[in-house]
Amino acid sequence: MKPLVALSIRQPYAWLILNAGKDIENRTWRTRHRGRVLIHASLRYAGEYQNWPWEIEPPPYASFRRGGIVGEAEIIDVIDRRNGSPWFEGPYGFVLANVRPRRFRACRGMPGLFVPDYD
């Protein structure tokens, strides 16, 4: 059986995918992968949200789980232009569906899609 791969995403974006309907994960690269992926919350943080463009207010920085698997989703497409989603910023967007949280499981993240090395 092929192992499930993960995609590392900085907070607060991993939180937005799991809790606020963020259906596009923006990347500078494409992938041919379609199907389930684990969502890994990176140890690195995307930064404080100033001038947040969405009506959703994420929780305080200190409350985010980081450095492990926090959920899963399916990559159903990769786009290179806006598809009606307000989350697309490009140059490529992984279109996500069937998102659901998972119990936190610590592991190191890596660039690209990777097979998690659980502690």
N, CA, C and O atoms as a MOPAC input file, in Angstrom:
PM7 MOZYME 1SCF
protein

 N      0.83500 1    -1.17400 1     0.00000 1
 C      0.00000 1     0.00000 1     0.00000 1
 C      0.88600 1     1.24500 1     0.00000 1
 O      1.84900 1     1.32900 1     0.76100 1
 N      0.55700 1     2.19500 1    -0.84700 1
 C      1.32000 1     3.42500 1    -0.98200 1
 C      1.12500 1     4.28400 1     0.27100 1
 O     -0.01000 1     4.48300 1     0.70500 1
 N      2.22000 1     4.80100 1     0.86300 1
 C      2.06600 1     5.61800 1     2.07300 1
 C      1.37100 1     6.94900 1     1.77600 1
 O      1.48500 1     7.49200 1     0.67700 1
 N      0.66300 1     7.45400 1     2.75900 1
 C     -0.01100 1     8.73400 1     2.64800 1
 C      1.03500 1     9.84000 1     2.76900 1
 O      1.86300 1     9.81700 1     3.68000 1
 N      0.99800 1    10.80900 1     1.85100 1
 C      1.96100 1    11.90400 1     1.87000 1
 C      1.36600 1    13.10300 1     2.59500 1
 O      0.15300 1    13.20100 1     2.78000 1
 N      2.24100 1    14.00600 1     2.99900 1
 C      1.83100 1    15.20600 1     3.71900 1
 C      2.31200 1    16.44400 1     2.97700 1
 O      3.24400 1    16.39100 1     2.17400 1
 N      1.65900 1    17.54500 1     3.26400 1
 C      2.01500 1    18.84400 1     2.72200 1
 C      2.14600 1    19.78800 1     3.91000 1
 O      1.19400 1    19.97100 1     4.66900 1
 N      3.32300 1    20.38700 1     4.07200 1
 C      3.56100 1    21.29300 1     5.18700 1
 C      3.03000 1    22.68700 1     4.84700 1
 O      3.32900 1    23.23900 1     3.78800 1
 N      2.25000 1    23.23400 1     5.74900 1
 C      1.59400 1    24.52500 1     5.55600 1
 C      1.80100 1    25.35500 1     6.81600 1
 O      1.58000 1    24.87400 1     7.92700 1
 N      2.22200 1    26.59000 1     6.64000 1
 C      2.42800 1    27.47600 1     7.78400 1
 C      1.08800 1    27.90500 1     8.38000 1
 O      0.07400 1    28.01300 1     7.68900 1
 N      1.12600 1    28.14400 1     9.68100 1
 C     -0.03100 1    28.72600 1    10.34700 1
 C     -0.02900 1    30.22400 1    10.06600 1
 O      1.05900 1    30.79600 1     9.99300 1
 N     -1.13300 1    30.88400 1     9.90700 1
 C     -2.49000 1    30.43100 1    10.20000 1
 C     -3.18400 1    29.74400 1     9.03400 1
 O     -4.37400 1    29.44300 1     9.12600 1
 N     -2.46700 1    29.48300 1     7.92600 1
 C     -3.12000 1    28.92200 1     6.74100 1
 C     -3.62200 1    27.49900 1     6.94300 1
 O     -4.67200 1    27.14200 1     6.40900 1
 N     -2.89600 1    26.67400 1     7.70400 1
 C     -3.39900 1    25.32700 1     7.98900 1
 C     -4.70700 1    25.42500 1     8.77600 1
 O     -5.64900 1    24.67600 1     8.51800 1
 N     -4.76100 1    26.35000 1     9.73400 1
 C     -5.98000 1    26.56100 1    10.51700 1
 C     -7.12800 1    26.99700 1     9.61200 1
 O     -8.25200 1    26.51600 1     9.75600 1
 N     -6.84600 1    27.91000 1     8.67500 1
 C     -7.88900 1    28.39700 1     7.77600 1
 C     -8.43600 1    27.27900 1     6.88300 1
 O     -9.62900 1    27.25700 1     6.58300 1
 N     -7.58000 1    26.36100 1     6.46100 1
 C     -8.04000 1    25.22100 1     5.66200 1
 C     -8.99500 1    24.35800 1     6.47900 1
 O    -10.04000 1    23.93600 1     5.98300 1
 N     -8.63200 1    24.09900 1     7.73200 1
 C     -9.42800 1    23.20400 1     8.57000 1
 C    -10.67700 1    23.84800 1     9.17000 1
 O    -11.64600 1    23.15300 1     9.47500 1
 N    -10.66100 1    25.17100 1     9.34000 1
 C    -11.72800 1    25.80900 1    10.09500 1
 C    -12.49800 1    26.90900 1     9.37300 1
 O    -13.55400 1    27.32800 1     9.84700 1
 N    -11.99700 1    27.38000 1     8.24700 1
 C    -12.62100 1    28.55100 1     7.64300 1
 C    -12.87600 1    28.40700 1     6.14500 1
 O    -13.13800 1    29.40100 1     5.46800 1
 N    -12.80400 1    27.19200 1     5.62000 1
 C    -13.15300 1    26.98700 1     4.22100 1
 C    -12.10700 1    27.40500 1     3.20300 1
 O    -12.43200 1    27.58400 1     2.02900 1
 N    -10.85800 1    27.56400 1     3.62600 1
 C     -9.79700 1    27.88400 1     2.64600 1
 C     -9.62600 1    26.66700 1     1.75100 1
 O     -9.12200 1    25.63300 1     2.18700 1
 N    -10.04800 1    26.79300 1     0.49900 1
 C    -10.07600 1    25.64000 1    -0.40200 1
 C     -8.95600 1    25.63900 1    -1.43300 1
 O     -8.92100 1    24.77500 1    -2.30900 1
 N     -8.04600 1    26.59500 1    -1.33900 1
 C     -6.89000 1    26.66200 1    -2.23400 1
 C     -5.63000 1    26.81100 1    -1.38800 1
 O     -5.56700 1    27.67100 1    -0.51000 1
 N     -4.63700 1    25.98300 1    -1.64600 1
 C     -3.32100 1    26.14900 1    -1.02200 1
 C     -2.38200 1    26.63200 1    -2.11500 1
 O     -2.09100 1    25.89700 1    -3.05900 1
 N     -1.90700 1    27.87000 1    -1.98800 1
 C     -1.05800 1    28.50000 1    -3.00100 1
 C      0.37000 1    27.99100 1    -2.91100 1
 O      0.93200 1    27.84600 1    -1.82500 1
 N      0.94000 1    27.72600 1    -4.07400 1
 C      2.31000 1    27.22300 1    -4.16800 1
 C      3.00400 1    27.84100 1    -5.37100 1
 O      2.36000 1    28.40800 1    -6.25400 1
 N      4.33000 1    27.72300 1    -5.39200 1
 C      5.10600 1    28.18600 1    -6.54900 1
 C      5.37300 1    27.03600 1    -7.50500 1
 O      6.00400 1    27.23400 1    -8.54300 1
 N      4.90700 1    25.84400 1    -7.17800 1
 C      5.15600 1    24.64400 1    -7.98100 1
 C      3.86100 1    23.86700 1    -8.17600 1
 O      2.91000 1    23.99300 1    -7.40500 1
 N      3.85800 1    23.06200 1    -9.22900 1
 C      2.72900 1    22.16700 1    -9.52600 1
 C      2.97400 1    20.79700 1    -8.90300 1
 O      4.08700 1    20.47900 1    -8.48400 1
 N      1.93100 1    20.00600 1    -8.85000 1
 C      2.06100 1    18.59900 1    -8.49000 1
 C      1.12500 1    17.78500 1    -9.36500 1
 O      0.06500 1    18.26400 1    -9.77000 1
 N      1.51600 1    16.56200 1    -9.65300 1
 C      0.63200 1    15.63600 1   -10.36100 1
 C     -0.20400 1    14.82300 1    -9.38800 1
 O     -1.13000 1    14.11500 1    -9.78500 1
 N      0.13200 1    14.93300 1    -8.10800 1
 C     -0.58600 1    14.16700 1    -7.08800 1
 C     -2.04800 1    14.60200 1    -7.01700 1
 O     -2.35600 1    15.79300 1    -6.96300 1
 N     -2.92600 1    13.62600 1    -7.01800 1
 C     -4.34300 1    13.83500 1    -6.76600 1
 C     -4.73800 1    12.81000 1    -5.72100 1
 O     -4.28500 1    11.66600 1    -5.75500 1
 N     -5.57100 1    13.22100 1    -4.80800 1
 C     -5.99300 1    12.30900 1    -3.75000 1
 C     -5.65100 1    12.85900 1    -2.38000 1
 O     -5.31900 1    14.03400 1    -2.22400 1
 N     -5.74100 1    11.98300 1    -1.39100 1
 C     -5.56700 1    12.36900 1     0.00700 1
 C     -4.14900 1    12.83300 1     0.30700 1
 O     -3.16900 1    12.29700 1    -0.21200 1
 N     -4.07500 1    13.84400 1     1.15900 1
 C     -2.80400 1    14.31200 1     1.72000 1
 C     -3.05500 1    14.66600 1     3.18300 1
 O     -4.14200 1    15.10600 1     3.55800 1
 N     -2.04600 1    14.46700 1     3.97900 1
 C     -2.09300 1    14.92500 1     5.35900 1
 C     -1.70500 1    16.39700 1     5.37600 1
 O     -0.86600 1    16.83300 1     4.58800 1
 N     -2.30800 1    17.14800 1     6.26000 1
 C     -1.96000 1    18.55300 1     6.41800 1
 C     -1.03100 1    18.66600 1     7.61700 1
 O     -1.40900 1    18.37900 1     8.75200 1
 N      0.19400 1    19.09200 1     7.33400 1
 C      1.21100 1    19.27600 1     8.35000 1
 C      1.30400 1    20.75800 1     8.68200 1
 O      1.50700 1    21.57500 1     7.78400 1
 N      1.16000 1    21.11900 1     9.94300 1
 C      1.31700 1    22.50600 1    10.37600 1
 C      2.79600 1    22.72900 1    10.66400 1
 O      3.35500 1    22.15800 1    11.60000 1
 N      3.40700 1    23.55600 1     9.85500 1
 C      4.82700 1    23.84600 1     9.95500 1
 C      5.18200 1    24.48400 1    11.29800 1
 O      4.34300 1    25.12300 1    11.93100 1
 N      6.42700 1    24.30500 1    11.72300 1
 C      6.91300 1    25.01600 1    12.90200 1
 C      7.02600 1    26.50500 1    12.61500 1
 O      6.83200 1    27.33800 1    13.50000 1
 N      7.34200 1    26.82800 1    11.36700 1
 C      7.46000 1    28.23400 1    10.97900 1
 C      6.07700 1    28.84100 1    10.83900 1
 O      5.11500 1    28.17700 1    10.45000 1
 N      6.00800 1    30.09500 1    11.16300 1
 C      4.74900 1    30.81300 1    11.15400 1
 C      4.75700 1    31.80700 1    10.00200 1
 O      5.79400 1    32.40100 1     9.70600 1
 N      3.63000 1    31.99300 1     9.35600 1
 C      3.54600 1    32.90000 1     8.20400 1
 C      3.63000 1    34.36100 1     8.61600 1
 O      3.79400 1    35.22200 1     7.75300 1
 N      3.52400 1    34.66700 1     9.88600 1
 C      3.60600 1    36.04400 1    10.36400 1
 C      2.29700 1    36.50500 1    10.95900 1
 O      1.25000 1    35.88600 1    10.77300 1
 N      2.38000 1    37.59400 1    11.67200 1
 C      1.18200 1    38.17200 1    12.26500 1
 C      0.24300 1    38.64200 1    11.17200 1
 O      0.68600 1    39.14000 1    10.13800 1
 N     -1.02600 1    38.48900 1    11.39300 1
 C     -1.99000 1    38.90300 1    10.39300 1
 C     -2.42100 1    40.33500 1    10.65300 1
 O     -3.24400 1    40.62200 1    11.52100 1
 N     -1.83600 1    41.20800 1     9.87400 1
 C     -2.20200 1    42.62300 1     9.90200 1
 C     -2.96800 1    42.89700 1     8.62400 1
 O     -2.64900 1    42.34800 1     7.57000 1
 N     -3.96900 1    43.74000 1     8.71800 1
 C     -4.81400 1    44.02500 1     7.56300 1
 C     -5.38200 1    42.72900 1     6.97100 1
 O     -5.38200 1    42.53800 1     5.75500 1
 N     -5.85200 1    41.86700 1     7.82900 1
 C     -6.39100 1    40.57000 1     7.41000 1
 C     -7.51600 1    40.80200 1     6.41200 1
 O     -8.46600 1    41.51700 1     6.73100 1
 N     -7.44400 1    40.22400 1     5.21400 1
 C     -8.42500 1    40.54600 1     4.17200 1
 C     -9.75500 1    39.80100 1     4.28000 1
 O    -10.67500 1    40.08500 1     3.51300 1
 N     -9.87700 1    38.87500 1     5.19500 1
 C    -11.09100 1    38.08100 1     5.29200 1
 C    -11.84100 1    38.40800 1     6.56300 1
 O    -11.26300 1    38.94700 1     7.50700 1
 N    -13.10700 1    38.08900 1     6.59600 1
 C    -13.93600 1    38.37600 1     7.76500 1
 C    -13.62300 1    37.44000 1     8.92700 1
 O    -13.98100 1    37.72800 1    10.06900 1
 N    -12.97000 1    36.34100 1     8.64800 1
 C    -12.65300 1    35.35100 1     9.67300 1
 C    -11.47500 1    35.84600 1    10.49700 1
 O    -10.46700 1    36.28200 1     9.94100 1
 N    -11.59300 1    35.78200 1    11.80000 1
 C    -10.50000 1    36.19000 1    12.68100 1
 C     -9.89100 1    34.93300 1    13.30400 1
 O    -10.50000 1    34.32300 1    14.18300 1
 N     -8.69300 1    34.54000 1    12.85600 1
 C     -8.05600 1    33.36000 1    13.45800 1
 C     -7.75300 1    33.58100 1    14.93200 1
 O     -7.66200 1    34.72300 1    15.38200 1
 N     -7.59800 1    32.51300 1    15.67400 1
 C     -7.27700 1    32.64600 1    17.10000 1
 C     -5.86900 1    33.21100 1    17.29900 1
 O     -5.12000 1    33.35700 1    16.33400 1
 N     -5.51100 1    33.52600 1    18.52600 1
 C     -4.17000 1    34.05600 1    18.81000 1
 C     -3.07400 1    33.07200 1    18.38700 1
 O     -3.26200 1    31.85600 1    18.42300 1
 N     -1.95000 1    33.61900 1    17.99400 1
 C     -0.80100 1    32.83700 1    17.54000 1
 C     -0.45300 1    31.69200 1    18.48200 1
 O     -0.21500 1    30.57300 1    18.02800 1
 N     -0.42000 1    31.94900 1    19.75600 1
 C      0.01100 1    30.94400 1    20.73200 1
 C     -0.89100 1    29.71500 1    20.77000 1
 O     -0.47600 1    28.67000 1    21.26900 1
 N     -2.10900 1    29.81600 1    20.25700 1
 C     -3.03200 1    28.68200 1    20.32900 1
 C     -2.90100 1    27.70100 1    19.16500 1
 O     -3.49900 1    26.62500 1    19.19800 1
 N     -2.12900 1    28.05400 1    18.13900 1
 C     -1.99600 1    27.16700 1    16.98100 1
 C     -1.12900 1    25.95800 1    17.29500 1
 O     -0.08900 1    26.07700 1    17.94300 1
 N     -1.57600 1    24.77600 1    16.82300 1
 C     -0.73700 1    23.57900 1    16.87200 1
 C      0.25700 1    23.69300 1    15.73700 1
 O     -0.12400 1    24.01600 1    14.61200 1
 N      1.53400 1    23.43200 1    16.01400 1
 C      2.56300 1    23.51700 1    14.98200 1
 C      3.53600 1    22.35500 1    15.16100 1
 O      3.69800 1    21.81500 1    16.25500 1
 N      4.18000 1    21.98500 1    14.04500 1
 C      5.16900 1    20.92000 1    14.10200 1
 C      4.57100 1    19.53100 1    14.05200 1
 O      5.09900 1    18.60500 1    14.66700 1
 N      3.46100 1    19.37300 1    13.31700 1
 C      2.87000 1    18.04500 1    13.21500 1
 C      1.64000 1    18.01900 1    12.33900 1
 O      1.20500 1    19.04100 1    11.80600 1
 N      1.09200 1    16.83100 1    12.20200 1
 C     -0.10100 1    16.60300 1    11.39000 1
 C     -1.32000 1    17.11300 1    12.15300 1
 O     -1.51700 1    16.78800 1    13.32400 1
 N     -2.13300 1    17.91600 1    11.47100 1
 C     -3.32700 1    18.48000 1    12.10200 1
 C     -4.61800 1    18.10900 1    11.36100 1
 O     -5.71200 1    18.29200 1    11.89500 1
 N     -4.49500 1    17.59300 1    10.14400 1
 C     -5.69200 1    17.26400 1     9.38200 1
 C     -5.36400 1    16.54300 1     8.10000 1
 O     -4.23100 1    16.12000 1     7.87200 1
 N     -6.38000 1    16.41100 1     7.26500 1
 C     -6.19500 1    15.79700 1     5.95300 1
 C     -7.16900 1    16.43000 1     4.96600 1
 O     -8.16900 1    17.03300 1     5.35600 1
 N     -6.85700 1    16.28200 1     3.69000 1
 C     -7.69400 1    16.80300 1     2.61900 1
 C     -7.40900 1    15.99600 1     1.36300 1
 O     -6.53500 1    15.12900 1     1.35600 1
 N     -8.14700 1    16.28300 1     0.31100 1
 C     -7.86400 1    15.70800 1    -0.99500 1
 C     -7.45800 1    16.83200 1    -1.92700 1
 O     -8.10400 1    17.87900 1    -1.97000 1
 N     -6.38200 1    16.61100 1    -2.67400 1
 C     -6.03500 1    17.52300 1    -3.75800 1
 C     -6.80300 1    17.02300 1    -4.97200 1
 O     -6.56800 1    15.91500 1    -5.45600 1
 N     -7.72900 1    17.85500 1    -5.46300 1
 C     -8.55500 1    17.41600 1    -6.58900 1
 C     -8.16300 1    18.07900 1    -7.90300 1
 O     -8.60000 1    17.64800 1    -8.97000 1
 N     -7.33400 1    19.13500 1    -7.83100 1
 C     -6.89100 1    19.81600 1    -9.03900 1
 C     -5.76300 1    20.76800 1    -8.68400 1
 O     -5.54800 1    21.07500 1    -7.51100 1
 N     -5.04600 1    21.23400 1    -9.69300 1
 C     -4.05400 1    22.29600 1    -9.55100 1
 C     -4.39500 1    23.33700 1   -10.60900 1
 O     -4.51100 1    23.02500 1   -11.79400 1
 N     -4.55300 1    24.58100 1   -10.15800 1
 C     -4.94600 1    25.64900 1   -11.07900 1
 C     -3.84500 1    26.69400 1   -11.18400 1
 O     -2.98200 1    26.79500 1   -10.31200 1
 N     -3.88900 1    27.47600 1   -12.27200 1
 C     -2.92000 1    28.55600 1   -12.43800 1
 C     -3.59700 1    29.89800 1   -12.69700 1
 O     -2.96200 1    30.85100 1   -13.15100 1
 N     -4.88000 1    29.95800 1   -12.40600 1
 C     -5.61400 1    31.22500 1   -12.47900 1
 C     -6.82800 1    31.11900 1   -11.56000 1
 O     -7.23600 1    30.02900 1   -11.16100 1
 N     -7.38000 1    32.25500 1   -11.24200 1
 C     -8.51200 1    32.30900 1   -10.30900 1
 C     -9.66600 1    31.44700 1   -10.80900 1
 O    -10.01100 1    31.49200 1   -11.99000 1
 N    -10.25200 1    30.67400 1    -9.92400 1
 C    -11.36700 1    29.78000 1   -10.27400 1
 C    -12.65400 1    30.16500 1    -9.55800 1
 O    -13.58200 1    29.36000 1    -9.47600 1
 N    -12.71600 1    31.36800 1    -9.04900 1
 C    -13.87500 1    31.79600 1    -8.28100 1
 C    -13.62400 1    31.77900 1    -6.79300 1
 O    -14.41300 1    32.34500 1    -6.03600 1
 N    -12.54500 1    31.14500 1    -6.34300 1
 C    -12.21900 1    31.12000 1    -4.92900 1
 C    -11.45600 1    32.39100 1    -4.54400 1
 O    -10.53500 1    32.79200 1    -5.25500 1
 N    -11.82200 1    33.01900 1    -3.44200 1
 C    -11.07900 1    34.21100 1    -3.00200 1
 C     -9.70300 1    33.87800 1    -2.44200 1
 O     -8.91500 1    34.78400 1    -2.17000 1
 N     -9.39900 1    32.59800 1    -2.26600 1
 C     -8.14000 1    32.19300 1    -1.64800 1
 C     -6.99400 1    32.07500 1    -2.64800 1
 O     -5.84100 1    31.96300 1    -2.23200 1
 N     -7.26900 1    32.09500 1    -3.94100 1
 C     -6.19500 1    31.92900 1    -4.92900 1
 C     -5.34700 1    33.19000 1    -5.02900 1
 O     -5.86100 1    34.29100 1    -5.22900 1
 N     -4.02700 1    33.00500 1    -4.88300 1
 C     -3.06500 1    34.09400 1    -5.06200 1
 C     -1.98500 1    33.70100 1    -6.05900 1
 O     -1.24400 1    34.56200 1    -6.53400 1
 N     -1.88300 1    32.41500 1    -6.38300 1
 C     -0.95800 1    31.92600 1    -7.38900 1
 C      0.48100 1    31.87100 1    -6.92300 1
 O      0.77000 1    32.17200 1    -5.76500 1
 N      1.38800 1    31.48900 1    -7.80800 1
 C      1.11300 1    31.20900 1    -9.20900 1
 C      0.33000 1    29.91300 1    -9.44300 1
 O     -0.32200 1    29.77000 1   -10.47700 1
 N      0.38700 1    28.96400 1    -8.49500 1
 C     -0.40100 1    27.73200 1    -8.61500 1
 C     -1.23100 1    27.55900 1    -7.35700 1
 O     -0.83600 1    27.99100 1    -6.27400 1
 N     -2.37400 1    26.92900 1    -7.50700 1
 C     -3.22900 1    26.66500 1    -6.36700 1
 C     -3.65900 1    25.21700 1    -6.34200 1
 O     -4.23200 1    24.71600 1    -7.30900 1
 N     -3.38500 1    24.54100 1    -5.23500 1
 C     -3.86300 1    23.17700 1    -5.04500 1
 C     -5.31000 1    23.28700 1    -4.56200 1
 O     -5.57100 1    23.86800 1    -3.50900 1
 N     -6.24100 1    22.73400 1    -5.32400 1
 C     -7.65200 1    22.79900 1    -4.96800 1
 C     -7.93400 1    21.66600 1    -3.97900 1
 O     -7.70700 1    20.49300 1    -4.27600 1
 N     -8.43000 1    22.03900 1    -2.80200 1
 C     -8.64800 1    21.08400 1    -1.72000 1
 C    -10.12700 1    20.79500 1    -1.51900 1
 O    -10.97000 1    21.68100 1    -1.65700 1
 N    -10.43100 1    19.55000 1    -1.19300 1
 C    -11.80600 1    19.11900 1    -0.89700 1
 C    -11.75900 1    18.08800 1     0.21800 1
 O    -10.69300 1    17.57800 1     0.56400 1
 N    -12.90900 1    17.79200 1     0.76900 1
 C    -13.04900 1    16.75700 1     1.80500 1
 C    -12.04100 1    16.94700 1     2.93900 1
 O    -11.34200 1    16.01500 1     3.33600 1
 N    -11.98800 1    18.15500 1     3.43700 1
 C    -11.06400 1    18.53000 1     4.51000 1
 C    -11.62200 1    18.08000 1     5.84300 1
 O    -12.81700 1    18.20900 1     6.10800 1
 N    -10.74700 1    17.55300 1     6.67700 1
 C    -11.17700 1    17.20500 1     8.03300 1
 C     -9.99100 1    17.23400 1     8.97700 1
 O     -8.87000 1    16.90400 1     8.59000 1
 N    -10.23800 1    17.62900 1    10.21500 1
 C     -9.15100 1    17.64100 1    11.20700 1
 C     -8.77400 1    16.22700 1    11.62200 1
 O     -9.56500 1    15.29200 1    11.49700 1
 N     -7.57300 1    16.09300 1    12.10900 1
 C     -7.09400 1    14.82900 1    12.69400 1
 C     -6.47200 1    15.14900 1    14.03800 1
 O     -6.08400 1    16.28600 1    14.30700 1
 N     -6.38300 1    14.14500 1    14.86500 1
 C     -5.70400 1    14.31200 1    16.15200 1
 C     -4.25200 1    14.68800 1    15.87000 1
 O     -3.61600 1    14.09000 1    15.00200 1
 N     -3.72600 1    15.67100 1    16.59300 1
 C     -2.36700 1    16.15100 1    16.37600 1
 C     -1.35200 1    15.02100 1    16.55900 1
 O     -1.43300 1    14.22900 1    17.49800 1
 N     -0.40600 1    14.97600 1    15.64000 1
 C      0.66700 1    13.98400 1    15.71600 1
 C      1.96000 1    14.67000 1    15.29600 1
 O      2.12300 1    15.04600 1    14.13500 1
 N      2.87000 1    14.83100 1    16.23700 1
 C      4.12500 1    15.54700 1    15.98600 1
 C      4.98300 1    14.81900 1    14.96000 1
 O      5.12500 1    13.59700 1    15.00200 1
 N      5.55000 1    15.58900 1    14.04000 1
 C      6.52200 1    15.07000 1    13.07900 1
 C      7.17200 1    16.25500 1    12.37200 1
 O      6.63400 1    17.36200 1    12.34600 1
 N      8.33700 1    15.99200 1    11.80600 1
 C      9.05200 1    17.03200 1    11.07700 1
 C      8.41200 1    17.24900 1     9.71700 1
 O      7.91900 1    16.31200 1     9.08900 1
 N      8.42700 1    18.48900 1     9.27400 1
 C      7.95300 1    18.81400 1     7.94000 1
 C      9.10800 1    18.83500 1     6.95900 1
 O     10.27200 1    18.82500 1     7.35900 1
 N      8.79100 1    18.86300 1     5.69000 1
 C      9.78600 1    18.92600 1     4.62900 1
 C      9.19700 1    19.70700 1     3.47000 1
 O      7.97700 1    19.85300 1     3.38300 1
 N     10.04000 1    20.21300 1     2.57800 1
 C      9.51200 1    20.87200 1     1.37900 1
 C      8.80700 1    19.86000 1     0.46900 1
 O      9.14300 1    18.67600 1     0.47600 1
 N      7.84600 1    20.32300 1    -0.29900 1
 C      7.14400 1    19.45200 1    -1.24100 1
 C      6.21800 1    18.49000 1    -0.52800 1
 O      5.88100 1    18.68500 1     0.63900 1
 N      5.81000 1    17.45600 1    -1.23300 1
 C      5.02300 1    16.38500 1    -0.63200 1
 C      6.00300 1    15.39600 1    -0.02400 1
 O      7.00700 1    15.05400 1    -0.64900 1
 N      5.72300 1    14.93400 1     1.18300 1
 C      6.66400 1    14.05000 1     1.87600 1
 C      5.91900 1    13.00100 1     2.68100 1
 O      4.75800 1    13.18500 1     3.04700 1
 N      6.60400 1    11.89700 1     2.94900 1
 C      6.05500 1    10.85000 1     3.81200 1
 C      6.47800 1    11.18700 1     5.23400 1
 O      7.67300 1    11.25000 1     5.52300 1
 N      5.50500 1    11.40700 1     6.13700 1
 C      5.84300 1    11.80500 1     7.50300 1
 C      6.66300 1    10.75000 1     8.23300 1
 O      6.46100 1     9.54800 1     8.06400 1
 N      7.58500 1    11.22900 1     9.04000 1
 C      8.42200 1    10.39900 1     9.90400 1
 C      7.95700 1    10.66600 1    11.33100 1
 O      8.46500 1    11.56900 1    11.99600 1
 N      6.99100 1     9.88000 1    11.79700 1
 C      6.41000 1    10.12000 1    13.10900 1
 C      7.38200 1     9.78900 1    14.20900 1
 O      8.20000 1     8.87600 1    14.09300 1
 N      7.27500 1    10.56600 1    15.30500 1
 C      8.08900 1    10.29300 1    16.49800 1
 C      7.54400 1     9.08900 1    17.22200 1
 O      8.08600 1     8.69100 1    18.25300 1

